[in-house]
Structure formats: structure tokens, C-alpha cells
Amino acid sequence: MFIKILLTVIFLCITVAVGVYSRRQAKTVEGFVLGGRSVGPWLTAFAFGTSYFSAVVFVGYAGQFGWKYGMSSSWIGIGNAVIGSLLAWIILGRRTKLMTQHIQSRTMPDFFGTRYSDEWLRVIASIIVFVFLIPYTAGVYMGISKLFEMGFGIPYEYCAIGMSVLTAVYVILGGYKATAINDFIQGIIMLFGITTVIAVVLNSQGGLVEAFHKMQAMAPNADDLSQRGKELYANFQPGDFASWFGPNPMSLLGVVVLTSLGTWGLPQMVGKFYSITDESAIKRGTIISTIFAFVVAGGCYFLGGFGRLFVPTAFNAEKGKFIYDNIVPTMLESLPDVLIALVILLVLSASMSTLAGLVLTSSSTMTLDLIYRDKKSQVGEVEGGEIDDMVAEKIERRKVIIMRVLIVFFIALSLMIALNPPQFIAQLMGISWGALAGAFLAPFMLGLYWKGVTRLSVWACFVWGVGLTVVNMILGNPINPIDCGAIAMVGGFIVVAIVSLFTPKMKSETVTAIFDCYK
């Protein structure tokens, strides 16, 4: 216990110290939200990766999908690395950096408002961001709190409250630059931690080969078949939990799509491209981010794939439902104290970086796109002409103060949900990612490449993504939230393409001025 407490205290002190160190660069909006658009490839790549992978992945997704699909759940990690990292950087990185800098966009809602010349798009997008980042944040709280409860014996509620306070302190102090530096430190811990834990956990089962043979002998039990999702194993064959594509390849594909393609439309992920220094840094960041994702995401899902060897059942007879979020913590209970401390730091690192990105994104969006809306008359111009430097500085300080206040509000609201969670971690994330990426992915990505995207097609995609997710939730999730999210994302491209063909086009001179950034 002394070792666990000591390592955790050291880690937390370093985190706060980084916030104090970075506070001088967080006095302006540009500095607080984007780090002055001068963050290098290593910090940006690690910020992207650590914001991507949190306790939601390590505890919620790795446990649930490892249990459902066995070793084939590793494909989720591979998809995250190839689609969610490599292709995201290649397809979105350069164009996002150039266009957002050209139109002076600092948030994703601001991008929609300026790119499509519609202030109401900006307003509605900011509301969507604020509302649907809350369940995701609550899921992150749940994941880290369950690990702390396992490692320290501290009640879940106290862990969640402590996490929220600490995150608020260092984000409020240092803004994005503090977040990026801490992400780098936390990313190093994650890389070392996941590889070490996998080696030790598999060794406890007699090594990789022996663990593989044990998984070949596994089959669904009565508890698996007692739930609504029993069709998952309708065509189960002996050895499926150790096969290449598992017991249900199509269901697995839906998870890969949601967790991989989803990052392309999430404001807290895409925002990392806004702040990187230049195009050469994007090339280096692509390589770094992809390797990071292979190790961390691939390692998490690979480890979770062996969950059935450690947990006799994930079914709670008293509650009448599966408790997937307890699988990974139970796998780790038998580890030596030093390794449990490492695991706690691993998940704490992943979660704090994700939380920081979420609360910073939400607060900046509400401040810049709802409370203070600088109306742009043309690309690169702000209505009203030049203003006095002292007045401008005062406005900047006021915006930063409001963002800091909203960070506290957003954390408190998410904490309330985490203390009384309505869904499993994976379902919370599915609802959040489905609505956000379903609404934003297609109009954002196509807006970087295609001049023909219309304003009404963006509205249609907002209605499609949010509407499908909300209606499905109101009806009691007849479509699994994860599958629903995947459908929302892919369907968004069809919606934008079809509506754009039959609705009025934007003024050609406006679109040409926006796309001049690529010349």
C-alpha cells in the first residue's frame, strides 16, 4: 500500500506542477485553447493518443469486448491504430491545420459556422458538443474509479470526486499546453505499463501459448445466453474465442467502426490538429501516434481477450445483468502490489489526459461559440474592425475566466452522472460517440475536401446523427448503442452527399476564398 500511495502522490504532484509551469502560456484564448498553435509533433501525437485511450478503453471496452469476442477483440485495437490514428492523421491532419488556421477557427462548431457561413450551425453544434461529451466524461470517471477502488480499497464515490478535483486544478491552471505536456508524461507511463502488465498477466496463465489453448476450450455459459444479446453466440463453434474473427464477425466490425472512425468526428480529437506547429510536424506526428495506438490500444484489447480465464462469470444474479466493467479489475487483483500501482498509474494517466481534453473542448466551445460569438464577415476578418489593444486584452482575459468557470461546471455535471450511472461504460461511450461523430464526421471531413457540401446538408446530418442516437435511447436501445453509433457515422456520409446534390450551393467566391489555403 505504501508503494501504491507513494507512486500515485509523486505522479499527482508532477501533474499539478506542470499546470503551474504552463499557466503563463494560458493567459490568452489562443494560448489556453490551442497552446498558441505551436505544439510540436511529439506532444501533439501523445495528446492525440492519450485523449483517444482512457479508462473507458482499458476497463470498459477491453473487458466487455474481450468477454464477448475473445482474442479476436484485438482487431479493435488494430482498427484504432490503422483507421483511428494513421488514416485520421493522413486524411485530416494537414487539411484541418491549414483550413482552420486560414478561417481563424478555434473549435469545431466555429469551423461549421465559418466554413458554411451559418452562425446557427455554430450555435447548435456547440450545444451538441456540450450535451454529448457529458456521458463520455462520466464513463471515464467510472473507469478510473473502479480501478482505484480495486487498488486502494477507497469507495468509488470518493475516487470519482478526487479525480474531478485534480483534473480541474491542472486544466484550469495551464490550459492546453499543460494538458499536452502531461499527456506526454502520461503516454510514456501507458506504453511501459501496458506491455509490462500483459507479460505478467499471461505469465500467470502459463504463458501466451498455454493461455491460447485455454481460450480454445472456452465456450459461452448459461449466463451469456440469459441476456438479450444471446444472438451473439447463435452460431458459436468450439474454439471461436481463440479464432481470428470470433463468434460474431459482423458485431465485431460494428465496434471497430465506432471506436476507429469515430475519432474523425470528435471535437476533442480533431482539435489536436488545430494546434500543431507545421506540416512537417504532422508527418512525424502521424508515425508517432500510430505506433502509440498499436501498443496501447492493441495491448488493451489483447489483454481483455483473455478475460474469461480470470473471471468465472460476468453475470450478477442479484442485479440480473452483466457487470462487464468489473472484468479487467478482477483480472488484475492478483498482481503484485508494485504492478497494481503501475496499473493504477497507467489508467490514471489515460483517464486524466482524456478528461482534460474533454473538459477543455466543452468549456472552450461554450465560451467561444455561445457566450462570445465573433461574427466573421469574410474569411480571416472579424466584424467591427480594429479595437483598442487594452480592450482586446480585457476581453481575452474575460473569455479565459469564463472558460475556467465552465470547466468546473462541466466536471461537476459529469461527476453527478458518474455517481449514479445509467449504463455500462461502453454504452455511455457509444451514446456519446454515436451522436457526436454521427452529426459531425461527414460534414467536417467532406467540408475539407469537397466544395459542393451545402449548408442544408450539414443541418440534415446534425438531425440524422443526434436524432438516431436519441430516438434509439428513448425506445430503450432496440439497436445496441455501439452498433447505432456506427450506423450514424457511416450513414452521415450518405445523408450529406444526397442532400448536397439537391439543395442550394454556397456562393462560389466564398468557397473559393476558403479553399485558397491549399494552394
Residue pairs with C-beta under 8 A, 6 or more apart in sequence:
1 152
1 337
3 337
3 338
3 341
4 151
4 152
4 337
4 340
4 341
4 344
5 152
7 341
7 342
7 344
7 345
8 341
8 344
8 345
8 348
11 189
11 345
11 348
11 349
12 166
14 185
15 166
15 170
15 182
15 185
15 352
16 166
16 169
16 170
16 173
18 170
18 174
18 178
18 181
18 182
18 185
19 169
19 170
19 171
19 172
19 173
19 174
19 178
19 182
20 173
20 174
21 174
21 178
21 181
22 173
22 174
22 175
22 177
22 178
22 181
23 173
23 174
23 175
23 178
25 31
25 35
25 36
25 174
25 175
25 177
26 32
26 173
26 174
26 175
26 176
26 177
26 178
26 400
27 396
27 397
27 400
28 396
28 400
29 106
29 364
29 368
29 396
29 399
29 400
29 403
30 36
30 37
30 106
31 175
31 176
31 177
32 175
32 176
32 364
32 400
32 403
33 106
33 107
33 175
33 176
33 360
33 364
33 368
33 403
34 106
34 176
34 271
34 274
34 275
35 175
35 176
35 177
35 180
35 275
36 177
36 275
37 101
37 274
37 275
37 276
37 277
38 275
38 277
39 47
39 176
39 177
39 180
39 275
39 276
39 277
40 276
40 277
40 281
41 276
41 277
41 281
41 282
41 283
41 284
41 285
41 288
42 184
42 284
42 285
42 288
43 180
43 181
43 183
43 184
44 180
44 272
44 273
44 275
44 276
44 281
44 285
45 284
45 285
45 286
45 288
45 289
45 292
46 180
46 183
46 184
46 186
46 187
46 288
46 289
46 292
47 179
47 180
47 183
47 184
47 272
47 353
47 357
48 85
48 89
48 269
48 272
48 285
48 289
49 85
49 183
49 187
49 289
49 292
49 293
49 296
50 183
50 186
50 187
50 190
50 349
50 350
50 353
50 354
51 183
51 268
51 269
51 272
51 353
51 354
51 356
51 357
52 80
52 84
52 85
52 263
52 269
52 293
52 297
52 354
53 80
53 190
53 293
53 296
53 297
53 300
53 350
53 354
54 140
54 143
54 144
54 347
54 350
54 351
54 353
54 354
54 355
55 140
55 142
55 143
55 144
55 146
55 147
55 347
55 350
55 351
55 354
55 425
56 136
56 139
56 140
56 143
56 354
56 425
56 426
56 428
56 429
57 259
57 297
57 300
57 301
57 350
58 143
58 300
58 328
58 346
58 347
58 350
59 142
59 143
59 144
59 146
59 147
59 325
59 328
59 329
59 347
59 425
60 139
60 142
60 143
60 324
60 325
60 424
60 425
60 426
60 429
61 76
61 255
61 259
61 300
61 301
61 304
61 425
61 426
61 429
62 73
62 300
62 301
62 303
62 304
62 307
62 328
63 304
63 307
63 314
63 324
63 325
63 326
63 327
63 328
64 304
64 324
64 325
64 327
64 424
64 425
64 426
65 73
65 76
65 252
65 255
65 301
65 304
65 426
66 73
66 301
66 303
66 304
66 305
66 306
66 307
66 308
66 327
67 304
67 307
67 308
67 311
67 314
67 324
67 327
68 229
68 232
68 246
68 247
68 248
68 251
69 241
69 246
69 247
69 248
69 251
69 252
69 305
70 215
70 218
70 240
70 241
70 242
70 243
70 246
70 247
70 305
70 308
71 212
71 215
71 241
71 242
71 243
71 246
71 302
71 305
71 306
72 241
72 243
72 244
72 245
72 246
72 249
72 252
72 305
73 246
73 252
73 301
73 302
73 304
73 305
74 298
74 301
74 302
74 305
75 245
75 252
75 256
75 301
76 252
76 255
76 256
76 259
76 260
76 297
76 301
77 293
77 294
77 297
77 298
77 299
77 300
77 301
77 302
78 294
78 298
79 256
79 257
79 259
79 260
80 259
80 260
80 293
80 297
80 298
81 290
81 293
81 294
81 297
81 298
82 260
82 290
83 256
83 260
83 261
84 259
84 260
84 261
84 262
84 263
84 264
84 293
84 297
85 263
85 286
85 289
85 290
85 292
85 293
86 286
86 289
86 290
86 293
88 263
88 264
88 269
89 282
89 285
89 286
89 289
89 290
90 286
91 264
91 445
92 264
92 270
92 273
92 445
92 448
93 273
93 276
93 282
93 285
93 286
94 279
94 282
95 448
95 449
95 518
96 270
96 273
96 274
96 448
97 273
97 274
97 276
97 279
97 282
98 279
98 517
98 518
99 105
99 111
99 115
99 448
99 514
99 515
99 517
99 518
100 106
100 111
100 273
100 274
101 274
101 517
102 379
102 380
102 514
102 516
102 517
103 111
103 114
103 115
103 376
103 379
103 380
103 514
103 517
104 114
104 376
104 380
104 382
105 111
105 114
105 115
105 274
106 274
106 364
106 368
107 126
107 267
107 271
107 361
107 364
107 365
107 368
107 369
108 125
108 129
108 267
108 270
108 271
108 365
108 440
108 444
109 121
109 122
109 123
109 125
109 126
109 129
109 267
109 365
109 369
110 122
110 368
110 369
111 444
111 447
112 118
112 121
112 122
112 125
112 440
112 443
112 444
112 447
112 458
113 119
113 121
113 122
113 123
113 125
113 369
113 376
114 122
114 376
114 379
115 447
115 514
116 443
116 447
116 453
116 454
116 455
116 458
116 506
117 455
117 506
117 507
117 510
118 455
118 458
119 373
119 375
121 455
121 458
121 459
121 462
122 369
122 373
123 369
123 370
123 373
124 462
125 369
125 439
125 440
125 462
126 365
126 366
126 369
126 370
127 370
128 435
128 436
128 439
128 440
128 462
128 466
129 267
129 361
129 362
129 365
129 436
130 362
130 365
130 366
130 410
132 431
132 432
132 435
132 436
132 466
132 469
133 267
133 268
133 358
133 361
133 362
133 410
133 432
133 436
134 362
134 410
134 413
134 414
134 417
134 432
135 417
135 423
135 428
135 429
135 431
135 432
136 358
136 428
136 429
136 432
136 433
137 355
137 358
137 359
137 410
137 411
137 414
137 418
138 414
138 415
138 417
138 418
138 421
138 428
139 418
139 421
139 425
139 426
139 428
139 429
139 432
140 351
140 354
140 355
140 358
141 160
141 163
141 164
141 351
141 355
141 414
141 415
141 418
142 160
142 325
142 418
142 421
142 425
142 428
143 325
143 347
143 351
143 425
144 159
144 160
144 163
144 347
144 348
144 351
144 352
145 156
145 157
145 159
145 160
145 163
145 418
146 156
146 325
146 326
146 329
147 329
147 332
147 343
147 344
147 347
147 348
148 154
148 156
148 159
148 344
148 348
149 155
149 156
149 159
149 329
150 329
150 330
150 332
150 333
150 340
151 340
151 341
151 343
151 344
152 159
152 344
157 419
160 415
160 418
160 419
161 415
163 351
163 352
163 355
164 411
164 412
164 414
164 415
166 352
167 352
167 355
167 356
167 359
167 411
168 359
168 407
168 408
168 411
170 178
170 179
170 182
170 356
171 178
171 179
171 356
171 359
171 360
171 407
172 404
172 407
172 408
174 181
175 360
175 400
176 275
176 360
179 353
179 356
179 357
179 360
180 275
182 352
182 353
182 356
183 353
183 356
185 349
186 348
186 349
186 350
186 352
186 353
187 292
187 349
187 353
189 345
189 346
189 349
190 296
190 346
190 349
190 350
191 292
191 295
191 296
192 342
193 342
193 343
193 345
193 346
193 349
194 295
194 296
194 299
194 300
194 303
194 346
195 295
195 299
196 339
196 342
197 303
197 332
197 335
197 339
197 342
197 343
197 346
198 299
198 302
198 303
200 335
200 336
200 339
201 303
201 306
201 331
201 332
201 335
202 208
202 211
202 306
204 334
205 211
205 214
205 306
205 309
211 306
211 309
212 242
213 242
214 309
215 241
215 242
215 305
215 306
215 308
215 309
216 238
216 239
216 241
216 242
218 241
218 242
218 308
218 309
219 236
219 238
219 241
220 233
220 236
220 247
221 313
223 313
223 314
223 315
223 322
224 230
224 232
224 233
224 315
225 233
226 315
227 315
227 321
227 322
229 480
232 247
232 248
232 251
233 247
233 248
235 247
235 248
236 247
237 243
237 247
240 246
240 247
241 247
241 305
241 308
245 252
246 252
251 483
254 480
254 482
254 483
254 486
255 482
255 486
257 486
257 489
257 490
258 430
258 433
258 434
258 482
258 483
258 485
258 486
258 489
259 433
261 437
261 441
261 486
261 489
261 490
262 433
262 434
262 436
262 437
262 441
262 485
262 489
263 269
263 437
264 270
264 437
264 441
264 444
264 445
265 436
265 437
265 438
265 439
265 440
265 441
265 442
265 444
265 445
265 489
265 492
266 433
266 436
266 437
266 440
267 361
267 365
267 436
267 440
268 357
268 358
268 360
268 361
269 357
270 444
271 357
271 361
273 282
276 282
276 285
296 350
303 328
303 331
304 327
304 328
306 331
307 314
307 327
307 328
307 331
310 327
310 330
310 331
311 326
311 327
311 330
311 331
314 322
314 323
314 324
314 326
314 327
315 321
315 322
315 323
316 322
316 323
322 424
324 424
324 425
324 426
325 424
325 425
332 339
332 340
332 343
335 343
355 411
358 410
359 407
359 410
359 411
360 407
362 406
362 407
362 410
363 403
363 404
363 406
363 407
363 410
364 403
366 406
367 399
367 402
367 403
367 406
368 374
368 399
371 402
372 395
372 399
372 402
374 382
374 383
375 382
375 383
376 382
376 383
377 383
378 513
379 510
379 513
379 514
421 428
422 428
423 431
423 481
426 482
427 477
427 481
427 482
430 480
430 481
430 482
430 484
430 485
431 469
431 473
431 481
431 485
433 485
434 465
434 468
434 469
434 481
434 482
434 484
434 485
434 486
434 488
434 489
435 465
435 466
435 469
435 470
435 485
435 488
436 465
437 465
437 485
437 488
437 489
437 492
438 461
438 464
438 465
438 466
438 468
438 469
438 485
438 488
438 489
438 491
438 492
439 461
439 462
439 464
439 465
439 466
439 488
439 492
440 461
440 465
441 489
441 492
441 493
442 461
442 489
442 492
442 493
442 495
442 496
443 453
443 457
443 458
443 461
443 462
443 492
443 496
446 453
446 493
446 496
446 497
447 453
447 458
450 500
451 511
451 512
451 515
452 500
452 505
453 496
453 500
454 499
454 500
454 503
454 504
454 505
454 506
455 503
455 504
455 506
456 499
456 503
456 504
457 495
457 496
457 497
457 498
457 499
457 500
457 503
458 496
460 495
460 496
460 499
461 492
461 495
461 496
461 499
464 488
464 491
464 492
464 495
465 488
465 489
465 492
468 484
468 487
468 488
468 491
469 481
469 484
469 485
469 488
472 478
472 479
472 481
472 484
473 481
477 484
479 487
